[in-house]
Amino acid sequence: MKIPILRLKDVLLTSIQVDLTDQDALDFQADVLRVVSETEAQGIVIDITALDVVDSFMARALNDTARMVQMLGAEVVLCGMQPMVALALTEMGRELTGVETALNLDRGLEKLNQLIRERDDSDE
């Protein structure tokens, strides 16, 4: 299943609307990395509002994707995590380390823009 990745000026936005198989998650990861690299985006917001369940593999794939995007020089914000998903991940001992999170898409975009500004200020 192909997950759309939209460009808004110099940032990207993607929203996972359906549960993904392990292969879909890996394909999504590859697509995100390709699009970030091709567009030279400054950051990406990954919206998971529609996901009621995030298993250990998907959590690892999201965490790895975020770290890989950061290695490419872009910022990442994961937004829209459902409370039960956060609870389940914590109980499984699967933390999203080094990943910025936000309650919803609006806050996710705000946080992403803030991260980009802070990075640009530190580069000067």
N, C-alpha and C positions, 0 to 999 in steps of 0.2 A: 504494500500500500504506500503510495506516494503522499507525503505530507507537504502541503504548500509552504513555501518560504517567501514571504513578501518583503520588498524593500521599501522603506520609508526614509527618504533622504539618505543619510549615511548609516542607518541602522536597519537591522532585519527583524522581522516578527514572524513567528511560527506558532501554530496552535495545534496541539495533538488532540483530535476530537474523538478518537476511537482507541480501544485497547490494541496494542501492537504485539505481534508475535516477536520472538527473539530476533528473527531475521529482519522483520520490519524495523525493529529498534536499531539494528546495526546499519541497515540501509539509510535510516533517518540520520544517524550519526555521520555517515559518509556524505550525505547530501548537505548537511549543515556545514561541514568542514569545506566542502567544495565551493559552496555559495559564498561563505565568508571569505575564502581565499580569492575567488574570482571577482567579487564585488569590492574587495578591500573595505568591507564594512567595519565600522568602529565598534559595533556591538550587536548583540542579538538578545531578544526577549523570547523565552520559550514558555508558552502558556499551556499549563496542564489542567486547567479548570475542569475539563470534561472527564478527566480520569478519576474513576471511583476507586480503582485499585492500581497500585504500583508495586509489582513484585520485586524481589531482590535483584534480578537481572536487569529490569528496567531502571531501577534506582542506580545501579552501577553504570549502566549505559548513559544515563543523564549526567551523572557525576563525571564520568570520563569525557563525555562530549564537552562539558563546560571547561574542563581542564585543557583539553586539546584546543578549543577555541581561544582560550587565554594564551596558550603557547603561540598561536598565530598572531597575537597582539591585539585581540579584540576583547571587549568586556561581555559578560553573560549575566542575565538575571532570569531566574526560574520563578514563574508566578502562578498563582491560582491553585496552590496545593490544598486539597480538601483536608479538613481536620482529621478525618479517619485515616487518610493516607499518611499524614504526619505521625499519627499515633502508631500505625502499623510499622512504619519505617523505624521508629524509635524502639519499638518492642523487638524488632528483628536485629537491632544493633546496626542498622544500615543508615549511617548519617551521610548527608550531602556536604562533604567537607570542601571548604573553599568556594562554595557556590553561593552567590548572593540570591536572596529570595525576596518576594514581595507578595502581599495579600491578593492583589488583583492586577489586571493589565494596566490600568491607569498608573498605579503605584510602581509597577514594573518598569514602565517607560520612564517615569520620573527618576527612579533609581538608576536606570541605565544611563540616562543623560547626565546625572550627577557623577557617576563613576567615570564617564568619558571626560567631563570637565575637570575632575580631580586629576585624572591621568595627564591631561593636556597641561594643566597648571604645573604639575611636578616635572614635566618635560622641559619647561621653559627655563 
